[in-house]
Amino acid sequence: MSEQKPAPRGRYFEDFTVGEQLYTGQRTITSTDIVNFACLSGDFNDVHTNFEYARSTPFGEPIAHGPLVFAVAAGLNYASGINDGTLIALLGIDKWRMKLPVKHGDTIRVRSTVTAKKETSQPDRGVVSFTRVFLNQRDEVVQEMDVTIMYRRRPPG
């Protein structure tokens, strides 16, 4: 008797509609996150890790690394279940912009707006484009980008 794999909980290419907005849960960025990311990446730039230096900047305190915020946003997207078992590949990130600093104690979430869908020459996959904005607890945009992702198509039958 063969074991059946559970159906993916993620969305298939066909499940996305141009213009729809999808939201993730939220996560608070901590000083520990910032320090751990500095250790992981090797980026110990003073604006991220030196309180005395950061006081002399317009931010007044250490700020999160841009890629840290992106990584947390990627985790929030995964936790939402949208991509679970249906995402094939991240194809591109365009127009990535840092709009506001993210500091210890800021809570972020992601709003993704579907901007385009395209079938591919292979019948088992399609490409979905999104504009993603990362919002803080005041609904201010802290980062934004355009993202292109390849998804599985819904199996026949």
C-alpha positions in Angstrom: 0.0 0.0 0.0 1.5 3.3 -1.0 1.4 6.3 1.3 -0.4 9.4 0.1 1.3 12.7 0.4 -0.8 15.4 2.0 -2.0 18.1 -0.4 0.0 21.3 -0.3 -1.7 24.0 1.7 -0.2 26.8 -0.5 -1.9 28.6 -3.3 -1.5 27.4 -6.9 -1.0 29.7 -9.9 -4.7 29.6 -10.7 -5.6 30.7 -7.1 -4.1 34.2 -7.5 -6.2 37.1 -9.0 -4.6 40.2 -10.3 -5.3 43.1 -8.0 -5.9 41.0 -4.8 -4.1 41.9 -1.7 -2.7 39.3 0.7 -1.5 40.0 4.3 0.8 38.1 6.6 0.9 37.9 10.3 3.2 40.2 12.3 6.6 39.9 14.0 8.4 42.3 16.3 12.1 43.0 15.5 14.3 42.8 18.6 17.8 43.9 19.4 18.7 40.2 19.6 17.5 39.8 15.9 19.8 42.7 14.9 22.8 41.3 16.8 22.2 37.7 15.5 21.9 39.0 11.9 25.2 40.9 12.3 26.8 37.7 13.5 25.3 35.6 10.8 26.1 38.0 7.9 29.3 39.4 9.3 27.9 42.9 8.8 28.9 44.7 12.0 28.4 48.2 10.5 28.2 50.7 13.4 24.7 51.9 12.3 23.5 48.4 13.3 25.7 47.5 16.2 27.2 50.5 17.9 24.8 52.5 20.2 27.1 55.4 20.7 27.7 55.8 16.9 24.0 55.3 16.1 23.1 58.2 18.5 25.0 60.5 16.1 22.9 59.4 13.1 19.5 60.6 12.1 18.1 57.3 13.5 19.3 57.9 17.1 19.8 54.2 17.8 20.9 51.1 15.9 18.6 50.0 13.0 17.9 46.6 11.5 19.8 45.6 8.4 17.7 45.9 5.3 18.3 42.2 4.4 17.2 41.2 8.0 13.9 42.9 7.4 13.6 41.1 4.1 14.4 37.8 5.7 11.8 38.3 8.4 9.3 39.2 5.8 10.1 36.0 3.9 9.5 34.0 7.1 6.1 35.8 7.5 5.2 34.9 4.0 6.1 31.3 4.6 4.1 31.2 7.9 1.1 32.5 6.0 0.9 29.2 4.1 0.5 30.9 0.7 3.7 29.3 -0.7 3.7 26.1 1.2 4.2 23.2 -1.2 3.4 25.3 -4.3 6.3 27.7 -4.7 8.8 26.5 -7.2 11.3 29.4 -7.4 11.9 33.0 -6.6 12.7 34.4 -10.0 13.5 38.0 -9.2 13.3 41.0 -6.9 13.1 44.5 -8.5 12.9 48.0 -7.2 13.8 47.0 -3.6 13.7 50.2 -1.6 14.3 51.0 2.0 11.8 53.7 2.9 12.1 54.0 6.7 14.4 52.5 9.3 13.3 49.5 11.3 14.4 49.6 15.0 14.2 47.4 18.0 10.6 47.1 19.0 9.1 47.7 15.5 6.5 45.2 14.4 6.3 44.4 10.7 3.9 42.6 8.4 3.7 42.2 4.6 1.0 43.3 2.2 1.4 41.6 -1.2 -0.6 42.9 -4.2 -0.8 40.6 -7.2 0.2 42.7 -10.2 0.5 40.1 -13.0 0.1 36.4 -13.9 1.7 34.6 -16.8 1.4 31.1 -18.0 4.7 29.4 -19.0 5.5 27.0 -21.8 5.4 24.2 -19.3 1.8 23.2 -18.3 2.7 22.4 -14.7 3.8 26.0 -13.7 3.0 29.7 -14.0 4.6 33.0 -12.9 3.0 35.5 -10.5 4.2 39.0 -9.9 3.6 41.0 -6.7 4.3 44.4 -5.3 5.2 43.8 -1.7 5.3 46.4 1.0 6.6 45.8 4.5 4.5 47.8 7.0 5.4 48.7 10.6 3.0 49.0 13.5 2.0 52.5 12.4 1.1 51.2 8.9 4.1 53.1 7.5 5.9 51.5 4.5 9.4 50.5 5.7 10.5 48.6 2.5 8.9 47.9 -0.8 9.8 45.7 -3.8 8.4 43.9 -6.9 8.7 40.1 -6.6 8.3 37.5 -9.3 7.7 33.9 -8.2 7.1 30.6 -10.1 4.2 28.5 -8.7 2.9 25.1 -9.4 -0.3 24.9 -11.4 -3.2 22.9 -10.0 -3.0 19.3 -11.0 -5.6 18.0 -13.4 -8.6 16.1 -12.0 
